[in-house]
Amino acid sequence: MKKVDYIVVGSGLAGIMFCDVLMQHNKTFIVIDDDSQKSSIVAGGLYNPVVLKRFTPVWKSKEQLKLALPRYKALEKNLKVQLDYKVPVYRLFASIEEQNNWFLASDKVGLSDYIKPEIHQIENRFIKSDYGFGKVLHTGRIDTNTLIDAFKNELRNNNQLVETSFDYDAIQFNESDVAYKNIEAQHIVFAEGFGLKQNPFFNHLPLKGTKGELLTIYAPNLNIDFVLKSGAFLIPLGEDNYIVGATYEWHDKSNKTTAAAKTELLDKLKTFINCDFKVVDQVAGMRPTVIDRRPLIGQHKKYKQLYLLNGLGTRGVMIAPYVAKKLFDFIENSVEIDSEINITRFSNYFPWKVVCRNA
């Protein structure tokens, strides 16, 4: 029987950043993952402290960025890869009204550090920019694909990754720990993304799941080195490749790409650029979104060895380090989890039921 402090289920952003906290505190762990959830892999990876549709601040953006950016820098050093690309974000204005709203927003609490009352002009004949741009400060892109690949390779090299589906019925509950097959652990943290819907211990929680699709285009004439936000995001990847995204679909819960999403993104893209381009890739995944747009963090009501780290939504690269630390501090130091992200806020959402052979 192998003994560890933690079993972590899932190796997307949530699982990786929780493992990062564990390593900082010299905790032992095993990760179990079957690569079924794709939200982190298909993410654009932007960190942007402003909601650019409404010019409002992202929830706890200052606290999130203060914690997240040093952690990604440390991971770059440990994994020997580049993850953090300091890319500016420009919001393309569609009217005088949007310009005025930008100026008003620059005085709001939580926004003055990130947007300035300026209209930028960028000379590029392939961008339709009659009303100019607003620039967001302290932005960038985390290469989530590289992070996940490099981190999982590190886990494999250290014999810390079990690449198979998690069997909930195989959990044996003891007085102070749990046994799972040939592993004995003090705690299990479920960081499964939309896979939560199959988890009998936590699937009563209102995780909606929102399907997102992204395109990658090759546009050799566009020549921009910043993120452009209009009807869609346009994110430079280098070598004239750009991500176009993303769609929001609430009914289709598959990871399959669709012609409808491709058409939607191309239609939006053509409203603000007018150069030739070629679609070179399309990907899809389920975002773990929650009805109140806040994460799902906490401890099982009955089985105290079980914990949840989920619901990161559309801004995972910013929020994952923040909530991973919150959960660790709760487990190890009894620091209470904020009520707005604690799963106890949904304690009456459904009758508490667990259907599991060994529970």
C-alpha positions in Angstrom: 0.0 0.0 0.0 1.5 3.3 -1.1 1.0 6.1 1.4 0.6 9.8 0.4 -0.9 12.9 1.9 -3.2 13.6 -1.0 -4.9 12.0 -4.0 -5.7 14.7 -6.6 -8.3 13.7 -9.2 -7.8 15.8 -12.4 -4.8 17.4 -14.1 -6.2 20.5 -15.6 -5.5 24.0 -14.3 -7.2 23.4 -11.0 -5.5 20.1 -10.3 -2.1 21.4 -11.4 -2.2 24.6 -9.3 -3.3 22.6 -6.2 -0.4 20.2 -6.8 1.8 23.3 -7.1 0.7 24.4 -3.6 1.3 20.8 -2.3 4.9 20.9 -3.6 5.5 24.3 -2.0 4.7 22.7 1.4 6.5 19.4 0.8 3.3 17.3 0.7 3.2 13.9 -1.0 0.5 13.2 -3.6 -0.7 11.1 -6.5 -2.7 12.5 -9.4 -5.3 10.4 -11.2 -6.5 11.6 -14.5 -8.0 10.0 -17.7 -7.6 13.1 -20.0 -11.4 13.2 -20.5 -11.8 16.9 -19.7 -10.6 19.4 -22.2 -11.5 22.9 -20.8 -7.9 23.8 -19.8 -6.4 22.4 -23.0 -8.7 24.5 -25.2 -8.5 27.7 -23.1 -7.2 30.9 -24.6 -5.2 31.4 -21.5 -5.7 35.1 -21.1 -5.3 36.9 -17.8 -7.2 40.1 -18.1 -8.6 42.0 -15.0 -11.4 43.7 -16.9 -14.7 42.4 -18.2 -14.5 44.0 -21.6 -18.1 43.5 -22.6 -19.4 45.7 -19.7 -16.2 47.5 -18.6 -16.4 46.1 -15.1 -13.6 44.6 -12.8 -13.1 40.9 -12.7 -13.9 39.4 -9.2 -10.9 39.8 -6.9 -8.6 40.4 -9.9 -5.9 42.3 -7.9 -5.6 39.4 -5.3 -5.6 36.8 -8.1 -2.9 38.4 -10.2 -0.7 39.1 -7.2 -0.7 35.4 -6.4 -0.9 33.9 -9.9 1.9 35.6 -11.8 4.7 34.7 -9.3 3.5 31.1 -9.4 3.6 30.9 -13.2 7.1 32.4 -13.1 8.2 29.7 -10.6 6.6 27.0 -12.7 8.5 28.3 -15.8 11.7 27.9 -13.9 10.9 24.5 -12.4 9.6 23.1 -15.7 12.1 24.9 -18.0 9.4 26.2 -20.3 8.0 29.6 -21.2 4.4 30.0 -20.0 3.8 33.7 -19.4 3.6 35.9 -22.5 3.2 39.6 -21.6 0.7 40.6 -24.3 -1.3 43.8 -24.2 -5.1 43.7 -24.7 -6.8 46.3 -26.8 -10.6 46.7 -26.8 -11.9 47.9 -30.2 -14.6 50.5 -29.8 -17.7 50.3 -32.0 -19.2 53.7 -31.2 -18.8 57.0 -29.5 -20.9 55.6 -26.7 -18.4 52.9 -26.1 -15.6 55.4 -25.9 -17.6 57.4 -23.3 -18.3 54.3 -21.3 -14.5 53.6 -21.3 -13.8 57.0 -19.9 -16.4 56.5 -17.2 -15.1 53.1 -16.3 -11.5 54.4 -15.8 -12.7 56.2 -12.6 -14.4 53.1 -11.1 -13.0 51.4 -8.0 -11.1 48.3 -9.1 -10.5 49.6 -12.7 -8.3 52.7 -12.4 -5.2 50.5 -12.1 -6.0 48.6 -15.3 -7.6 51.1 -17.8 -6.7 54.7 -18.5 -9.0 57.4 -20.1 -7.2 57.3 -23.4 -8.2 56.4 -27.0 -5.5 54.7 -28.8 -5.1 54.7 -32.6 -3.3 51.8 -34.3 -2.5 52.0 -38.0 -3.4 48.7 -39.5 -5.4 48.7 -42.7 -6.7 45.2 -42.0 -8.5 46.3 -38.8 -11.8 48.2 -39.0 -11.1 50.8 -36.3 -13.1 54.0 -36.9 -13.5 54.7 -33.1 -10.0 53.6 -31.9 -9.0 51.3 -29.1 -8.8 51.1 -25.3 -5.8 49.5 -23.8 -6.0 47.2 -20.7 -2.9 47.1 -18.5 -1.3 44.1 -16.7 -2.5 41.5 -19.1 -1.0 38.5 -20.8 -1.4 34.9 -21.9 -0.5 31.7 -20.1 0.3 28.9 -22.5 -2.0 26.3 -20.9 -1.1 23.5 -23.3 2.6 23.8 -22.6 1.9 24.0 -18.8 -0.3 20.9 -18.8 2.0 18.9 -21.0 5.2 19.8 -19.1 3.6 19.3 -15.7 2.2 15.9 -16.6 5.5 14.8 -17.9 7.1 15.8 -14.6 4.5 13.8 -12.8 5.2 10.8 -15.0 8.9 11.1 -14.4 8.2 11.1 -10.6 5.7 8.2 -10.8 3.0 10.6 -9.5 0.5 10.2 -12.3 -2.0 7.4 -12.7 -3.6 7.8 -16.2 -6.9 6.1 -15.8 -10.5 6.9 -14.9 -11.2 7.4 -11.2 -13.4 4.6 -9.7 -15.5 6.3 -7.0 -16.7 2.9 -5.7 -13.1 1.9 -4.9 -12.9 4.5 -2.1 -12.7 2.8 1.4 -13.3 5.3 4.2 -11.4 4.8 7.4 -11.6 6.8 10.6 -8.9 9.4 9.7 -8.0 8.6 6.1 -9.1 6.8 2.9 -7.8 3.9 0.9 -8.1 3.9 -2.9 -7.0 0.6 -4.5 -3.3 0.4 -3.6 -3.1 4.0 -2.3 -3.7 5.3 1.3 -4.2 9.0 1.6 -5.2 11.6 4.2 -7.3 13.5 1.7 -8.8 13.3 -1.8 -9.2 16.5 -3.8 -11.5 16.3 -6.8 -10.5 18.8 -9.5 -12.3 17.2 -12.4 -13.9 20.2 -14.2 -17.1 19.2 -15.9 -16.4 15.6 -14.9 -17.9 16.6 -11.6 -21.3 15.6 -13.1 -20.2 11.9 -12.8 -19.0 12.3 -9.2 -21.5 10.8 -6.8 -20.2 12.8 -3.8 -20.5 16.3 -5.3 -22.7 16.0 -8.4 -25.6 17.6 -6.5 -23.9 21.0 -6.9 -25.1 23.3 -9.7 -22.2 23.1 -12.1 -23.8 24.1 -15.4 -21.0 23.6 -17.9 -20.6 25.8 -20.9 -19.1 24.5 -24.1 -16.5 26.7 -25.8 -15.0 26.4 -29.2 -11.9 28.1 -30.5 -10.4 28.4 -34.0 -6.7 28.9 -34.9 -6.2 30.9 -38.1 -3.2 31.7 -40.2 -3.2 35.3 -41.3 0.2 36.4 -42.7 -0.9 39.9 -43.6 -2.5 40.9 -40.2 0.8 41.4 -38.3 -0.4 42.3 -34.8 1.4 41.5 -31.6 -1.5 42.3 -29.2 -4.8 40.7 -28.2 -7.7 42.3 -29.9 -11.2 42.2 -28.4 -14.2 43.0 -30.4 -17.0 40.6 -31.2 -14.5 37.9 -30.4 -11.0 37.7 -29.0 -8.1 37.5 -31.4 -5.0 36.2 -29.7 -1.5 36.1 -31.3 0.4 32.9 -31.1 3.4 33.9 -33.2 4.4 32.9 -36.8 1.2 34.6 -38.1 -1.1 32.2 -36.2 -4.0 33.5 -34.0 -6.6 32.1 -31.7 -10.2 33.2 -32.4 -12.6 32.6 -29.6 -14.7 31.8 -28.0 -18.2 30.5 -28.3 -20.7 29.9 -25.5 -23.0 27.0 -25.8 -25.2 25.9 -22.9 -27.0 22.8 -24.3 -24.4 20.7 -26.2 -22.3 19.0 -23.5 -19.9 17.2 -25.8 -16.3 18.0 -26.7 -17.0 17.7 -30.4 -16.3 20.7 -32.7 -19.2 22.0 -34.7 -19.8 23.7 -38.0 -22.1 26.2 -36.3 -19.5 27.4 -33.9 -17.0 27.8 -36.7 -19.5 29.9 -38.7 -20.3 32.0 -35.6 -16.6 32.8 -34.9 -15.8 33.5 -38.6 -18.8 35.8 -38.9 -17.7 37.7 -35.8 -14.1 37.9 -36.9 -15.1 39.3 -40.3 -16.8 42.3 -38.6 -13.5 43.7 -37.5 -10.7 42.4 -39.7 -10.7 42.3 -43.5 -7.5 40.4 -44.5 -7.2 37.0 -46.0 -6.7 34.1 -43.6 -7.0 30.3 -43.4 -8.5 28.2 -40.6 -5.9 25.7 -39.5 -7.5 24.2 -36.3 -10.7 24.0 -34.3 -11.1 22.7 -30.7 -13.9 22.4 -28.2 -14.2 21.7 -24.5 -16.6 22.1 -21.6 -15.9 25.0 -19.2 -16.8 24.2 -15.5 -19.2 27.2 -15.0 -21.4 27.7 -12.0 -24.8 29.4 -11.8 -23.5 32.3 -9.7 -20.2 32.5 -11.6 -18.1 31.7 -8.5 -15.9 28.7 -7.9 -16.9 25.6 -6.0 -14.4 25.0 -3.1 -14.9 23.0 0.1 -15.3 19.8 2.0 -17.9 17.1 1.8 -20.6 17.4 4.4 -20.3 13.8 5.6 -17.0 12.4 4.3 -14.5 14.8 5.7 -11.6 13.3 3.8 -13.1 14.5 0.5 -12.7 18.0 -1.0 -13.7 19.9 -4.1 -11.8 22.4 -6.3 -13.9 23.2 -9.3 -16.0 25.8 -11.1 -13.2 28.0 -12.4 -15.3 29.1 -15.4 -13.8 31.2 -18.1 -10.9 32.8 -16.2 -9.1 29.7 -15.0 -5.5 31.0 -15.4 -6.2 33.9 -13.0 -8.3 32.2 -10.4 -6.8 28.7 -10.2 -3.7 29.6 -8.0 -6.0 31.8 -5.8 -8.6 29.1 -5.0 -6.0 26.3 -4.8 -4.3 28.2 -2.0 -7.6 28.9 -0.3 -8.5 25.2 -0.3 -5.0 24.2 1.0 -5.2 26.7 3.8 -8.6 25.4 4.8 -7.4 21.7 4.9 -4.1 22.2 6.5 -4.5 25.3 8.7 -8.3 25.5 9.3 -8.6 28.8 7.6 -12.2 29.3 6.7 -13.2 29.5 3.0 -14.9 32.6 1.9 -18.7 32.1 1.9 -19.0 33.3 -1.7 -16.9 30.4 -3.0 -17.6 27.8 -0.3 -19.8 24.9 -1.5 -21.8 25.3 1.7 -23.7 28.1 -0.1 -25.5 25.4 -2.0 -26.1 23.1 0.9 -29.9 23.2 0.3 -29.7 23.2 -3.5 -30.5 19.5 -3.7 -31.1 16.8 -1.1 -27.8 15.4 0.0 -27.4 12.0 -1.5 -24.5 9.8 -2.2 -24.9 6.7 -4.3 -21.6 4.8 -3.9 -21.1 1.2 -3.0 -18.5 1.8 -0.3 -19.8 5.1 1.1 
